[in-house]
């Protein structure tokens, strides 16, 4: 089983946020997530879900891979 890990590239998010004339708070609201969740992703305390990553990328008008690192982890399946 593979688990997706979506980590925010905080510096890239800040750069694109500034270019769009927004704040991190504004990006969160326009993306439909709480500012607290946005700040937790910015600090690396939380990962993004695919839905959240796409919403933020759409708000900033960038490709999701411009602002997120996406990796896959293989998990051992439990024995039956």
DSSP file (Angstrom, degrees, kcal/mol; ACC not computed):
  #  RESIDUE AA STRUCTURE BP1 BP2  ACC     N-H-->O    O-->H-N    N-H-->O    O-->H-N    TCO  KAPPA ALPHA  PHI   PSI    X-CA   Y-CA   Z-CA
    1    1 A X              0   0    0      0, 0.0    74,-3.7     0, 0.0     2,-0.4   0.000 360.0 360.0 360.0 136.9    0.0    0.0    0.0
    2    2 A X  E     -A   74   0A   0     72,-0.2     2,-0.5    70,-0.0    72,-0.2  -0.887 360.0-156.4-110.1 138.1    1.3    3.5   -0.9
    3    3 A X  E     -A   73   0A   0     70,-3.4    70,-2.9    -2,-0.4     2,-0.4  -0.944  14.7-134.2-113.8 130.8    0.6    6.6    1.1
    4    4 A X  E     -A   72   0A   0     -2,-0.5     2,-0.5    68,-0.2    68,-0.2  -0.666  15.6-164.1 -85.1 135.2    0.8   10.0   -0.5
    5    5 A X  E     -A   71   0A   0     66,-3.3    66,-2.6    -2,-0.4     2,-0.6  -0.984   3.3-171.0-120.6 121.4    2.7   12.7    1.4
    6    6 A X  E     -A   70   0A   0     -2,-0.5    42,-2.6    42,-0.4     2,-0.4  -0.909   6.8-175.7-119.1 103.4    2.0   16.3    0.3
    7    7 A X  E     -A   69   0A   0     62,-2.7    62,-3.3    -2,-0.6     2,-0.2  -0.842  24.0-122.5-104.0 133.2    4.4   18.9    1.9
    8    8 A X  E     -A   68   0A   0     -2,-0.4     2,-1.1    38,-0.4    60,-0.3  -0.489   9.4-137.4 -73.8 138.5    4.0   22.6    1.3
    9    9 A X     >  -     0   0    0     58,-3.1     4,-2.3    -2,-0.2     3,-0.3  -0.809  24.2-168.3 -91.2  92.7    7.0   24.5   -0.1
   10   10 A X  H  > S+     0   0    0     -2,-1.1     4,-2.6     1,-0.2     5,-0.2   0.865  79.7  50.1 -57.7 -44.5    6.5   27.5    2.2
   11   11 A X  H  > S+     0   0    0      1,-0.2     4,-2.2     2,-0.2    -1,-0.2   0.895 111.8  49.0 -64.0 -38.6    8.9   29.9    0.5
   12   12 A X  H  > S+     0   0    0     -3,-0.3     4,-2.5     2,-0.2     5,-0.2   0.899 110.5  50.9 -66.3 -40.0    7.3   29.2   -2.9
   13   13 A X  H  X S+     0   0    0     -4,-2.3     4,-2.5     1,-0.2    -2,-0.2   0.927 110.5  49.1 -62.9 -44.1    3.8   29.8   -1.4
   14   14 A X  H  X S+     0   0    0     -4,-2.6     4,-2.5     2,-0.2    -2,-0.2   0.916 110.9  50.7 -60.6 -43.2    4.9   33.1    0.1
   15   15 A X  H  X S+     0   0    0     -4,-2.2     4,-2.1     1,-0.2    -2,-0.2   0.940 114.8  41.5 -61.0 -49.0    6.4   34.2   -3.2
   16   16 A X  H  X S+     0   0    0     -4,-2.5     4,-1.6     2,-0.2    -1,-0.2   0.840 112.4  55.3 -70.8 -32.4    3.3   33.4   -5.2
   17   17 A X  H  <>S+     0   0    0     -4,-2.5     5,-2.5    -5,-0.2     4,-0.4   0.936 110.0  46.1 -62.6 -46.5    1.0   34.9   -2.5
   18   18 A X  H ><5S+     0   0    0     -4,-2.5     3,-1.4     1,-0.2    -2,-0.2   0.911 109.8  54.2 -62.9 -43.4    2.9   38.2   -2.7
   19   19 A X  H 3<5S+     0   0    0     -4,-2.1    -1,-0.2     1,-0.3    -2,-0.2   0.833 108.7  49.1 -61.0 -32.4    2.8   38.2   -6.5
   20   20 A X  T 3<5S-     0   0    0     -4,-1.6    -1,-0.3    -5,-0.1    -2,-0.2   0.506 114.7-117.7 -84.8  -4.3   -1.0   37.8   -6.4
   21   21 A X  T < 5S+     0   0    0     -3,-1.4    -3,-0.2    -4,-0.4     2,-0.2   0.792  73.3 124.9  73.2  27.7   -1.3   40.6   -3.8
   22   22 A X      < -     0   0    0     -5,-2.5     2,-0.3    -6,-0.2    -1,-0.2  -0.589  55.5-128.9-111.0 173.4   -2.7   38.3   -1.2
   23   23 A X     >  -     0   0    0     -2,-0.2     4,-2.5    -3,-0.1     5,-0.2  -0.766  31.6-109.6-111.7 165.3   -1.9   37.4    2.4
   24   24 A X  H  > S+     0   0    0     -2,-0.3     4,-2.3     1,-0.2     5,-0.2   0.907 123.3  53.3 -60.1 -40.6   -1.6   33.8    3.7
   25   25 A X  H  > S+     0   0    0      1,-0.2     4,-2.3     2,-0.2    -1,-0.2   0.923 109.4  48.1 -58.3 -45.9   -4.9   34.4    5.6
   26   26 A X  H  > S+     0   0    0      2,-0.2     4,-2.8     1,-0.2     5,-0.2   0.883 109.0  52.6 -64.4 -40.0   -6.5   35.5    2.3
   27   27 A X  H  X S+     0   0    0     -4,-2.5     4,-1.7     2,-0.2    -1,-0.2   0.920 109.3  50.8 -61.2 -43.0   -5.2   32.4    0.4
   28   28 A X  H  X>S+     0   0    0     -4,-2.3     5,-2.4     2,-0.2     4,-0.7   0.950 112.8  44.6 -59.7 -49.9   -6.6   30.2    3.2
   29   29 A X  H ><5S+     0   0    0     -4,-2.3     3,-1.0     1,-0.2    -2,-0.2   0.918 113.9  48.7 -63.5 -44.2  -10.1   31.8    3.0
   30   30 A X  H 3<5S+     0   0    0     -4,-2.8    -1,-0.2     1,-0.2    -2,-0.2   0.779 111.7  51.8 -65.5 -25.8  -10.2   31.8   -0.9
   31   31 A X  H 3<5S-     0   0    0     -4,-1.7    -1,-0.2    -5,-0.2    -2,-0.2   0.530 115.5-115.5 -88.6  -7.3   -9.1   28.1   -0.8
   32   32 A X  T <<5S+     0   0    0     -3,-1.0     2,-0.3    -4,-0.7    -3,-0.2   0.750  76.6 113.5  80.9  24.5  -11.8   27.1    1.6
   33   33 A X  S   <S-     0   0    0     -5,-2.4    -1,-0.3    -6,-0.2     2,-0.2  -0.837  72.1 -95.3-122.9 164.2   -9.6   26.1    4.5
   34   34 A X     >  -     0   0    0     -2,-0.3     4,-2.1     1,-0.1     5,-0.1  -0.492  26.9-125.9 -76.5 146.7   -9.0   27.6    7.9
   35   35 A X  H  > S+     0   0    0      1,-0.2     4,-2.7     2,-0.2     5,-0.2   0.861 111.7  58.3 -57.3 -35.2   -6.2   30.0    8.4
   36   36 A X  H  > S+     0   0    0      1,-0.2     4,-2.3     2,-0.2    -1,-0.2   0.927 106.1  47.3 -61.4 -44.9   -4.9   27.7   11.3
   37   37 A X  H  > S+     0   0    0      2,-0.2     4,-2.0     1,-0.2    -1,-0.2   0.905 111.6  51.9 -62.8 -40.6   -4.7   24.8    8.9
   38   38 A X  H  X S+     0   0    0     -4,-2.1     4,-2.4     1,-0.2    -2,-0.2   0.937 110.7  46.8 -60.7 -47.6   -2.8   26.9    6.4
   39   39 A X  H  X S+     0   0    0     -4,-2.7     4,-1.9     1,-0.2     6,-0.2   0.865 109.8  54.3 -65.0 -35.7   -0.3   28.1    9.0
   40   40 A X  H  <>S+     0   0    0     -4,-2.3     5,-1.7    -5,-0.2     6,-1.5   0.877 110.6  45.9 -65.5 -36.9    0.2   24.5   10.2
   41   41 A X  H ><5S+     0   0    0     -4,-2.0     3,-0.8     4,-0.2   -33,-0.3   0.894 110.3  54.2 -69.9 -39.4    1.0   23.4    6.6
   42   42 A X  H 3<5S+     0   0    0     -4,-2.4   -32,-0.2     1,-0.2    -2,-0.2   0.870 110.9  45.7 -61.0 -36.9    3.3   26.4    6.2
   43   43 A X  T 3<5S-     0   0    0     -4,-1.9    -1,-0.2    -5,-0.2    -2,-0.2   0.530 115.5-114.4 -85.9  -6.1    5.3   25.5    9.3
   44   44 A X  T < 5S+     0   0    0     -3,-0.8    -3,-0.2    -4,-0.5    -4,-0.1   0.519  85.8 116.4  86.4   4.9    5.5   21.8    8.3
   45   45 A X  S   <S+     0   0    0     -5,-1.7     2,-0.3    -6,-0.2    -4,-0.2   0.757  78.6  32.5 -76.3 -23.5    3.3   20.6   11.2
   46   46 A X  S    S-     0   0    0     -6,-1.5   -38,-0.4    -9,-0.1     2,-0.2  -0.953  72.6-136.7-132.5 150.9    0.6   19.3    8.8
   47   47 A X        -     0   0    0     -2,-0.3     2,-0.3   -40,-0.1   -40,-0.2  -0.655  28.6-114.2 -96.0 161.0    0.5   17.8    5.4
   48   48 A X        -     0   0    0    -42,-2.6   -42,-0.4    -2,-0.2     2,-0.2  -0.667  19.0-129.0 -92.5 150.8   -2.0   18.8    2.8
   49   49 A X     >  -     0   0    0     -2,-0.3     4,-2.7     1,-0.1     5,-0.2  -0.555  33.2-106.2 -83.9 162.6   -4.7   16.6    1.3
   50   50 A X  H  > S+     0   0    0      1,-0.2     4,-2.3     2,-0.2     5,-0.2   0.905 121.8  52.0 -56.6 -40.6   -4.9   16.4   -2.4
   51   51 A X  H  > S+     0   0    0      2,-0.2     4,-2.1     1,-0.2    -1,-0.2   0.924 111.8  45.0 -62.1 -45.1   -8.1   18.5   -2.3
   52   52 A X  H  > S+     0   0    0      2,-0.2     4,-2.5     1,-0.2     5,-0.2   0.912 111.7  52.5 -66.5 -42.9   -6.5   21.2   -0.2
   53   53 A X  H  X S+     0   0    0     -4,-2.7     4,-2.3     1,-0.2    -1,-0.2   0.920 111.7  46.4 -59.5 -44.3   -3.3   21.2   -2.4
   54   54 A X  H  X S+     0   0    0     -4,-2.3     4,-2.4    -5,-0.2    -1,-0.2   0.886 111.0  52.2 -65.7 -38.9   -5.4   21.7   -5.5
   55   55 A X  H  X S+     0   0    0     -4,-2.1     4,-2.3     2,-0.2    -2,-0.2   0.912 111.5  46.0 -64.5 -42.6   -7.5   24.4   -4.0
   56   56 A X  H  X S+     0   0    0     -4,-2.5     4,-2.3     2,-0.2    -2,-0.2   0.924 112.6  50.2 -66.7 -43.9   -4.4   26.4   -2.9
   57   57 A X  H  X>S+     0   0    0     -4,-2.3     5,-2.2    -5,-0.2     4,-0.8   0.898 111.1  49.7 -60.7 -40.4   -2.8   26.0   -6.3
   58   58 A X  H ><5S+     0   0    0     -4,-2.4     3,-0.5     2,-0.2    -1,-0.2   0.917 109.7  50.9 -64.7 -43.2   -6.0   27.2   -8.0
   59   59 A X  H 3<5S+     0   0    0     -4,-2.3    -2,-0.2     1,-0.2    -1,-0.2   0.902 116.7  40.2 -59.9 -41.6   -6.2   30.2   -5.7
   60   60 A X  H 3<5S-     0   0    0     -4,-2.3    -1,-0.2    -5,-0.1    -2,-0.2   0.524 108.1-127.5 -86.1  -5.9   -2.5   31.1   -6.5
   61   61 A X  T <<5 +     0   0    0     -4,-0.8     2,-0.3    -3,-0.5    -3,-0.2   0.924  68.0 117.9  58.0  48.8   -2.9   30.2  -10.2
   62   62 A X  S   <S-     0   0    0     -5,-2.2    -1,-0.2    -6,-0.1     2,-0.2  -0.886  73.8 -88.5-134.2 166.0    0.1   27.9  -10.2
   63   63 A X    >>  -     0   0    0     -2,-0.3     3,-2.0     1,-0.1     4,-0.6  -0.538  38.3-121.3 -72.7 143.9    0.7   24.2  -10.8
   64   64 A X  H >> S+     0   0    0      1,-0.3     4,-1.2    -2,-0.2     3,-1.0   0.835 112.5  58.8 -57.4 -33.7    0.4   22.2   -7.6
   65   65 A X  H 34 S+     0   0    0      1,-0.2    -1,-0.3     2,-0.2     5,-0.1   0.635  93.9  67.1 -74.1 -11.5    4.0   20.9   -8.0
   66   66 A X  H <4 S+     0   0    0     -3,-2.0    -1,-0.2     1,-0.1    -2,-0.2   0.786 117.2  22.4 -72.5 -27.0    5.2   24.6   -7.9
   67   67 A X  H << S+     0   0    0     -3,-1.0   -58,-3.1    -4,-0.6     2,-0.4   0.415 120.7  55.3-123.5  -0.4    4.1   24.9   -4.3
   68   68 A X  E  <  -A    8   0A   0     -4,-1.2     2,-0.6   -60,-0.3   -60,-0.2  -0.995  62.8-142.0-136.1 142.8    4.0   21.3   -2.9
   69   69 A X  E     -A    7   0A   0    -62,-3.3   -62,-2.7    -2,-0.4     2,-0.5  -0.911  24.5-161.8 -95.7 124.8    6.4   18.4   -2.7
   70   70 A X  E     +A    6   0A   0     -2,-0.6     2,-0.3   -64,-0.2   -64,-0.2  -0.938  17.4 163.0-113.7 124.3    4.6   15.2   -3.4
   71   71 A X  E     -A    5   0A   0    -66,-2.6   -66,-3.3    -2,-0.5     2,-0.4  -0.906  27.4-134.8-134.9 164.3    6.1   11.9   -2.4
   72   72 A X  E     -A    4   0A   0     -2,-0.3     2,-0.4   -68,-0.2   -68,-0.2  -0.967  11.3-160.1-123.1 136.6    4.8    8.3   -1.9
   73   73 A X  E     -A    3   0A   0    -70,-2.9   -70,-3.4    -2,-0.4     2,-0.5  -0.954  16.0-135.0-115.5 134.0    5.7    6.1    1.1
   74   74 A X  E     -A    2   0A   0     -2,-0.4     2,-0.4   -72,-0.2   -72,-0.2  -0.760  21.3-162.8 -87.6 129.0    5.2    2.3    0.8
   75   75 A X        -     0   0    0    -74,-3.7     2,-0.3    -2,-0.5     3,-0.0  -0.908  22.7-115.9-111.3 139.0    3.6    0.8    3.9
   76   76 A X        -     0   0    0     -2,-0.4     2,-0.3     1,-0.1     3,-0.1  -0.548  32.8-123.0 -69.2 133.0    3.7   -2.8    4.7
   77   77 A X        -     0   0    0     -2,-0.3     3,-0.1     1,-0.1    -1,-0.1  -0.592  31.7-105.6 -76.9 139.1    0.2   -4.3    4.6
   78   78 A X        -     0   0    0     -2,-0.3     2,-0.2     1,-0.1    -1,-0.1  -0.314  37.2-106.5 -64.2 146.5   -0.8   -5.9    7.8
   79   79 A X              0   0    0      1,-0.1    -1,-0.1    -3,-0.1    -3,-0.0  -0.495 360.0 360.0 -74.3 142.5   -0.9   -9.7    7.9
   80   80 A X              0   0    0     -2,-0.2    -1,-0.1    -3,-0.1    -2,-0.1   0.458 360.0 360.0 -81.9 360.0   -4.3  -11.3    7.8
